[in-house]
Amino acid sequence: MSEVAINKKAFPLHLEGRGKKAVLIIHGYTGYPGEFYELAHALNSEGYRVSLPRLPGHGTNKSDFLKTGWKDWLNHIKDAYSKLEAEYSSVSIVGLSMGGVLALILAAEFNPERIALLAPAMAVKSRTFYLSPLLKYFRKEIPKQWNPLPTDGPDIKELGREYWSYNFPGQLANLYKLIRIAGKSLKKVHCPTLIMLSELDDSVPVNVGPMLEKKLVKCPVKNVILKKSPHVLVSGEEKEYVKKEVIQWITQGDNNE
């Protein structure tokens, strides 16, 4: 059986640090590690060991994606966290979209030092998403419009054809399951939490921020609302501000020691 080819933008990234602190970065649903390479290197330049894994079924092709589910994604990221925890005195987490959902589940179980949630998908604007537990019995994939940007290279266009040109009801139902697990775990989260959302996000509404803040009663929460960013906050025109806020939030733990 031949290996599934990984897109050049989707290879995981692991950067050795100078100290005893680490950061785990978790990309989103149908996302890929390449979206976070810049942030990963920036955190690494601050001395952190950075782990940026590729979630199973992501960054390859839709057939591979459809063979995976929420248990695969969650177990993979738990393993990644556990490896860091075994070697480093503290671990913080940065998660985008579904990565933010996974970060909350991990925070409830492992109590990381700090977490940064970028457009955490604890609520979703799509009607198809909420119908997915039923739709999955009738449709494996539903075509949708995806238009590449003029600046998108061949690797991004290939990911777009495989992942962003369809809704996958079964996989959306898997995300729905993770959101429910995370929702039940919020009362167990104790670590300082940064939440960043954008008014222009077409996937996650900004009211997720106050909703989470209300339920995260055992930890300090900072909410940041962006004005011009797309759903993938680290790739929009405010990406430098996002990077700065995340780095300040993660390093704040060092300053408080």
C-alpha positions as CSV (number, residue, x, y, z in Angstrom):
1,M,0.0,0.0,0.0
2,S,1.6,3.3,-1.1
3,E,1.9,6.3,1.2
4,V,-0.5,9.2,0.8
5,A,1.4,12.2,-0.7
6,I,1.5,15.2,1.7
7,N,1.1,18.7,0.1
8,K,4.2,20.8,0.3
9,K,2.4,23.4,2.5
10,A,1.2,20.7,4.9
11,F,4.3,19.1,6.3
12,P,4.4,19.2,10.1
13,L,7.0,21.5,11.7
14,H,9.0,20.8,14.9
15,L,11.5,23.4,16.1
16,E,13.8,22.9,19.0
17,G,13.8,25.6,21.7
18,R,16.4,27.2,24.0
19,G,14.6,26.7,27.3
20,K,12.2,24.3,29.0
21,K,9.0,25.7,27.7
22,A,7.0,24.5,24.6
23,V,4.1,25.6,22.5
24,L,1.8,23.2,20.6
25,I,0.1,24.8,17.6
26,I,-3.1,23.1,16.2
27,H,-4.4,24.0,12.7
28,G,-8.1,24.0,11.8
29,Y,-10.7,21.8,10.1
30,T,-9.5,21.2,6.5
31,G,-6.5,23.5,7.3
32,Y,-2.8,22.7,7.1
33,P,0.4,23.4,9.1
34,G,1.7,25.8,6.5
35,E,-0.7,28.5,7.7
36,F,1.3,28.6,10.9
37,Y,4.9,28.4,9.8
38,E,5.5,32.1,10.3
39,L,4.0,32.1,13.8
40,A,5.8,28.9,14.7
41,H,9.2,30.5,13.8
42,A,8.3,33.7,15.6
43,L,7.6,31.7,18.8
44,N,10.7,29.6,18.3
45,S,12.8,32.9,18.1
46,E,11.5,33.6,21.6
47,G,13.1,30.4,22.8
48,Y,10.2,28.0,22.8
49,R,10.2,24.5,21.5
50,V,7.4,24.5,18.9
51,S,5.4,21.5,17.7
52,L,3.1,22.0,14.7
53,P,1.6,18.7,13.8
54,R,-0.5,17.8,10.8
55,L,-3.9,16.4,11.8
56,P,-4.8,13.0,10.2
57,G,-6.4,13.3,6.8
58,H,-5.4,16.9,6.4
59,G,-3.1,18.3,3.8
60,T,-3.3,15.3,1.5
61,N,-6.6,14.6,-0.4
62,K,-10.3,14.4,0.3
63,S,-10.3,10.6,0.0
64,D,-7.7,10.4,2.8
65,F,-9.7,13.0,4.8
66,L,-12.9,11.0,4.6
67,K,-11.2,8.0,6.2
68,T,-10.5,10.0,9.4
69,G,-12.7,11.3,12.2
70,W,-12.8,13.1,15.5
71,K,-11.1,10.4,17.5
72,D,-8.2,10.4,15.1
73,W,-7.8,14.1,15.3
74,L,-8.1,14.3,19.1
75,N,-5.9,11.3,19.8
76,H,-3.2,12.6,17.5
77,I,-3.1,16.0,19.2
78,K,-3.2,14.4,22.7
79,D,-0.2,12.4,21.7
80,A,1.6,15.5,20.5
81,Y,0.8,17.3,23.8
82,S,1.9,14.3,25.9
83,K,5.3,14.2,24.2
84,L,5.9,17.8,24.9
85,E,4.7,17.5,28.5
86,A,7.1,14.7,29.1
87,E,10.1,16.8,28.1
88,Y,9.2,20.4,29.1
89,S,8.4,22.1,32.3
90,S,5.3,23.8,30.8
91,V,3.3,23.7,27.5
92,S,1.1,26.3,26.0
93,I,-1.4,25.8,23.1
94,V,-2.4,27.9,20.1
95,G,-5.4,26.6,18.2
96,L,-7.3,27.9,15.2
97,S,-11.0,27.1,14.5
98,M,-11.3,23.3,15.2
99,G,-7.8,23.6,16.6
100,G,-9.2,26.0,19.2
101,V,-11.9,23.4,20.0
102,L,-9.2,20.7,20.4
103,A,-7.2,23.2,22.5
104,L,-10.1,23.5,25.0
105,I,-10.5,19.8,25.3
106,L,-6.7,19.4,26.0
107,A,-6.8,22.3,28.4
108,A,-9.5,20.6,30.5
109,E,-7.5,17.4,30.6
110,F,-3.9,18.5,30.9
111,N,-4.0,22.1,32.3
112,P,-1.5,23.8,30.0
113,E,0.2,27.0,31.1
114,R,-1.7,29.2,28.7
115,I,-3.9,28.9,25.6
116,A,-4.6,31.1,22.6
117,L,-7.8,30.4,20.7
118,L,-8.0,31.9,17.2
119,A,-11.5,32.0,15.8
120,P,-12.4,28.9,18.0
121,A,-15.3,27.1,16.3
122,M,-17.5,26.7,19.3
123,A,-20.4,28.0,17.2
124,V,-20.5,28.1,13.4
125,K,-22.5,30.2,10.9
126,S,-23.2,27.5,8.4
127,R,-26.6,25.9,8.3
128,T,-25.2,22.9,6.7
129,F,-23.0,22.4,9.7
130,Y,-25.9,22.0,12.1
131,L,-27.7,19.6,9.6
132,S,-24.6,17.5,9.2
133,P,-25.5,14.8,11.7
134,L,-28.5,14.0,9.5
135,L,-27.0,14.9,6.1
136,K,-24.1,12.5,6.6
137,Y,-26.5,9.6,6.0
138,F,-27.4,10.9,2.5
139,R,-24.4,12.7,1.1
140,K,-20.7,12.1,1.4
141,E,-19.8,15.4,-0.2
142,I,-21.6,18.5,-1.4
143,P,-19.9,20.7,-4.0
144,K,-19.5,24.4,-3.0
145,Q,-17.9,27.4,-4.5
146,W,-14.3,28.1,-3.8
147,N,-12.3,30.8,-5.6
148,P,-8.5,30.9,-5.3
149,L,-6.8,34.2,-4.7
150,P,-4.5,35.7,-7.3
151,T,-1.6,35.1,-5.0
152,D,-2.4,31.4,-4.4
153,G,0.3,29.1,-5.8
154,P,-0.2,25.6,-7.2
155,D,0.0,23.9,-3.7
156,I,-2.8,26.0,-2.3
157,K,-4.9,25.6,-5.4
158,E,-4.5,21.8,-5.0
159,L,-5.7,22.0,-1.4
160,G,-8.6,24.1,-2.5
161,R,-9.7,21.6,-5.0
162,E,-9.5,18.7,-2.5
163,Y,-10.8,20.3,0.7
164,W,-12.4,23.7,0.2
165,S,-14.5,23.0,-2.9
166,Y,-16.9,20.7,-0.9
167,N,-18.8,20.4,2.3
168,F,-18.3,17.0,3.9
169,P,-21.4,16.2,6.1
170,G,-19.8,13.3,7.8
171,Q,-16.7,15.3,8.7
172,L,-18.7,18.3,9.8
173,A,-20.6,15.9,12.1
174,N,-17.2,14.9,13.5
175,L,-16.4,18.5,14.2
176,Y,-19.9,18.9,15.8
177,K,-19.0,16.0,18.1
178,L,-15.8,17.7,19.2
179,I,-17.6,21.0,19.9
180,R,-20.0,19.1,22.2
181,I,-17.1,17.5,24.0
182,A,-15.4,20.8,24.4
183,G,-18.6,22.4,25.6
184,K,-18.9,19.9,28.4
185,S,-15.2,20.4,29.3
186,L,-15.2,24.2,29.8
187,K,-15.8,24.1,33.5
188,K,-12.5,22.1,33.9
189,V,-10.4,24.7,32.1
190,H,-8.2,26.7,34.6
191,C,-5.5,28.3,32.4
192,P,-5.3,31.9,31.2
193,T,-7.1,32.0,27.8
194,L,-6.8,34.5,24.9
195,I,-9.7,34.5,22.5
196,M,-9.3,36.3,19.1
197,L,-12.2,36.7,16.7
198,S,-13.0,38.8,13.6
199,E,-16.0,40.7,12.5
200,L,-15.3,39.6,8.9
201,D,-15.1,35.9,9.8
202,D,-17.6,34.0,7.5
203,S,-17.4,30.9,9.6
204,V,-17.3,31.7,13.4
205,P,-19.4,34.5,14.9
206,V,-17.9,37.0,17.3
207,N,-20.4,36.2,20.0
208,V,-18.3,33.1,20.6
209,G,-16.0,35.3,22.7
210,P,-18.5,36.4,25.4
211,M,-20.1,33.0,25.3
212,L,-16.8,31.4,26.2
213,E,-15.8,34.0,28.7
214,K,-19.1,33.4,30.6
215,K,-18.5,29.7,30.8
216,L,-14.7,29.8,31.5
217,V,-15.3,30.8,35.1
218,K,-12.1,29.4,36.5
219,C,-9.6,31.2,34.4
220,P,-8.7,34.7,33.3
221,V,-9.9,35.5,29.8
222,K,-8.9,38.2,27.3
223,N,-11.1,38.8,24.3
224,V,-9.8,40.5,21.2
225,I,-12.1,41.5,18.3
226,L,-10.5,42.1,14.9
227,K,-12.0,44.2,12.2
228,K,-10.5,43.1,8.9
229,S,-9.4,39.4,9.2
230,P,-10.8,36.4,7.5
231,H,-11.5,33.1,9.4
232,V,-7.8,32.1,9.2
233,L,-6.7,35.0,11.4
234,V,-3.0,34.3,10.8
235,S,-3.3,34.9,7.0
236,G,-5.3,38.2,6.8
237,E,-4.1,41.8,6.7
238,E,-4.0,41.9,10.5
239,K,-1.8,38.9,10.7
240,E,1.1,40.9,12.1
241,Y,-1.1,42.1,14.9
242,V,-2.4,38.6,15.6
243,K,1.1,37.3,15.7
244,K,2.1,40.0,18.1
245,E,-0.8,39.4,20.4
246,V,-0.3,35.6,20.5
247,I,3.4,36.0,21.3
248,Q,2.7,38.6,24.0
249,W,0.1,36.3,25.5
250,I,2.3,33.2,25.5
251,T,5.4,35.0,26.9
252,Q,3.3,36.7,29.5
253,G,3.5,33.5,31.5
254,D,7.3,33.9,31.6
255,N,7.0,37.5,32.8
256,N,4.7,36.5,35.6
257,E,7.2,34.0,37.0
